[in-house]
Structure formats: C-alpha cells, structure tokens
C-alpha cells in the first residue's frame, strides 16, 4: 500500500487517550481531526474490571463493534454481552454503559452520527465515574 499524505489517516497510537469517563477512548476521525461532517469514529480499550460511565447522545446513534474481548453493554436498563466480531446499535437518546467483566482486555470501535449541533451538546453524562480503587 502506498503512503499518500493526502489521505486522512490517523493512527490510534498517535492519539492521546481520554480516560476521564473510563477506559481509554481515542477519537480518530472527527470534525476537528479530519473535517468530518456526518459523524465521528474512534476506538476504546477497556481493561478487565473497567468501564465507560453511563451517558447518552441526544442527537446521535452510536454503533459499537467489538474487535477483541467481550464487553457488557447496558442500554436503557437492558444488557447484553457483545464479543469479538459482533456489533450493537445504541439508539439516539438511549442511556448506555460499556464494561469489561472478563479476564482480558477489550477493544471496541465506535461511530456516532449524525453530529450534534455543537460538540458540547453531543454527550450527556448520567453516571459519575467512581474510582476503581476501593481505598
């Protein structure tokens, strides 16, 4: 494959992870990073026992695709285990949380669309992130 600098390619290893909500969330393709206009895409890695705190997206659907491991996805009070090579749709406005109860790491690709009218309106937290350390 040729190396064409005009292509909008971003490597997960080059993106500083966001960890405030849990897991390591790396947004790769977004309006800010590549000028996307229809949504954004990234990857989350979740260690055993870790989780991404409950939240919802008032304007966007979220597509989750598990690349490795198994995660428990809770959507509006219902839950399912989603394993490697499986995807799940989180409907617009649905409260959801993603956790890793397994023994190994989990990797999940996410895509959200359409975009909210303004970035600060796109994500609403409904769970305060608790420390994984009981001390």
Secondary structure by P-SEA (a helix, b strand, c coil): cccccccccccccccccccccccbbbbccccccccccccccbbbbbcccccccbbbbccbbbbbbbccbbbbbbcccbbbbbcccbbbbbcccccbbbbbcccbbbbbbbbbccccccccccccccccccccccc
